Amino acid sequence: MQTNSTVLGLVLAASIVGSTASAQTLSTERLASGLTRPVWAGSPANDERIFVIEQRGVIRIIDAGGTLLTTPFLDIDTLVGGGTFNGDERGLLGLAFHPDFEFNGKFFVCYYNNSDQTVVSQFTLTSANVANPASELRFLTFNQPFSNHNGGCLQFGPDGYLYIGTGDGGSGNDPGCRAQNKLNPLGKILRYDVDNVVPTGPLTGQAAIPASNPFVGDPAYLPEIYHLGLRNPWRFSFDRLTGAQYIGDVGQNAREEVSAALPTVGGLNFGWRVAEGSLNNGLGSCSSATTPAFGSPQYTAPIWEYSHSFGFSVTGGYVYRGCAIPGIASNYIVADYGSGSFWQFRWNGTAPVAFNNATQNITSDLAPGGGLNINTPASLGEDGRGELLICDYSGGEVFRIIPQPPTLPAQCSPLIARFSRLSITDGGTTYLDIDATAANAGNIFFMVGTTSGTTPGTTLAGGGVLPINIDAYTLAILASPGVPPLTNNFGVLGTNGRTTARFTIPPGVLDPSFVGKTVHHAYVVLDLVGNVTLASNAVSTRLEP
């Protein structure tokens, strides 16, 4: 699917207020200690728990009350290779929850096994807090020539596909030119459709490759490649408001870099090993006949970089989209593992919009105090509400970024759409996070909407106004939930009054005449006697080719 990058750049710029990023004083609170080399922490949307990866092959849970549970969520220590792991780049490295995790219990991990291979597997639950290690379904395995530069980050994109970051295979200066080898999975971002994993037969565990991947049909490329030319994309993320992708790529001897891609833009070559950030690193083992020279327009430059006088191992972060710290909304928070430093900036789709020198570096702001330190930030993450987490690898701790002075978290909007563009060719899903508060626990929620444009709303008999009209599309969903062409779910809110709902368009069921139309939708919550207790803000999903 091709999308006008200029328009998307304007969308990104519109999310920024003013020409420079605003500042807010920050701090951190420690959520857990006593962990063994934590390398990632995060949560499914709207989940009060926090899941933490220990590099040795264990995933643990910090429960809603702040207790680090003794029983692991998943223990695959026997499958994971890496010896003592102390400073080693092997081990259990990545975790991603299926966008429908609340409903299907599926999640995905990336680990380095005992045969010097990277493995990406799906697991399912035994119970809410315990996964079934025997449920493993492997769908990707490839060899690692060296023990370092393994990548391992997993993220679901706004399109519902799973993105996998792979390092260049290790050693130094990519001796095999693997990052530029178009038929090698190393030094890449790969993209798969894990909703179509073959469960049985000779192709067991193979995931489908989306037809919209940029190199599908080109015999010169592996079809699963989405981006190439990366050294070690240890941590990358998607801005859940705009869909833009941010990649922290660990450098060689001179530069650490953050690269980015506008939503739906694939096929970018970030230049390694020829380029290290903005510097010429030379062709090395790469063939001049097949590899563009330094300065080639085929290479995409980083949006931000720094020299090794500031740090030597970038930890890619997240754009802040939480509720508790409005002063840093839209800011990208990034760290350096080697120096323990933190920075923030904004990207407007073309260039970073930086703070002034006095406020760009936020390392001292995030020092937790009380004798605590964050010395080795191995990863940032997002909790279920979008608040930012930090894993301190050597300290065995997980922290959350909070405002200073500390304040109670602001109430999130009752409905937040994580992305708002869908392809009628590929189909797709917009995930809608509903926060109706615990007072609505047990109440029924359902969608209202229209495809005919923004409408003034419907006045309710008991007072109040729904944000948009209940039209034939809404009535069809209520009469036959889950039936194409516009499928959706409605149900009962859980004990915390929150849920993740889905607006889904299956592939190819809409006529091409729908391209350019906009679906406007909101959610209504009814109590057990039919009174409207919440009518959410409306969001829009634009239909594209």
Secondary structure as UniProt FT lines:
FT   HELIX           5..14
FT   STRAND          26..32
FT   STRAND          38..42
FT   TURN            45..46
FT   STRAND          50..54
FT   TURN            55..57
FT   STRAND          58..62
FT   TURN            64..65
FT   STRAND          74..75
FT   HELIX           77..79
FT   TURN            83..84
FT   TURN            86..87
FT   STRAND          92..97
FT   TURN            99..100
FT   HELIX           101..104
FT   STRAND          107..113
FT   TURN            114..115
FT   STRAND          117..127
FT   TURN            128..129
FT   STRAND          130..143
FT   STRAND          154..156
FT   TURN            158..159
FT   STRAND          162..165
FT   TURN            175..176
FT   HELIX           178..180
FT   TURN            182..183
FT   TURN            186..187
FT   STRAND          188..193
FT   HELIX           194..196
FT   TURN            202..205
FT   TURN            211..212
FT   TURN            214..217
FT   TURN            219..220
FT   TURN            223..224
FT   STRAND          225..228
FT   STRAND          235..238
FT   TURN            240..242
FT   STRAND          245..249
FT   STRAND          255..261
FT   TURN            263..264
FT   TURN            272..274
FT   STRAND          275..276
FT   TURN            277..278
FT   STRAND          279..280
FT   TURN            284..285
FT   TURN            288..290
FT   TURN            294..295
FT   TURN            297..298
FT   STRAND          304..307
FT   TURN            308..310
FT   STRAND          314..319
FT   HELIX           326..328
FT   TURN            329..330
FT   STRAND          332..336
FT   TURN            337..340
FT   STRAND          341..347
FT   STRAND          352..354
FT   HELIX           357..360
FT   TURN            363..366
FT   TURN            370..371
FT   STRAND          377..382
FT   TURN            384..385
FT   STRAND          388..392
FT   TURN            393..396
FT   STRAND          397..403
FT   STRAND          415..417
FT   STRAND          421..423
FT   TURN            424..426
FT   STRAND          427..435
FT   HELIX           438..440
FT   TURN            441..442
FT   STRAND          444..450
FT   STRAND          458..459
FT   TURN            461..462
FT   STRAND          465..466
FT   HELIX           472..479
FT   TURN            481..482
FT   STRAND          487..488
FT   STRAND          491..492
FT   TURN            495..496
FT   STRAND          498..505
FT   TURN            507..508
FT   HELIX           512..514
FT   TURN            515..516
FT   STRAND          518..526
FT   TURN            528..529
FT   STRAND          532..535
FT   STRAND          539..544
//
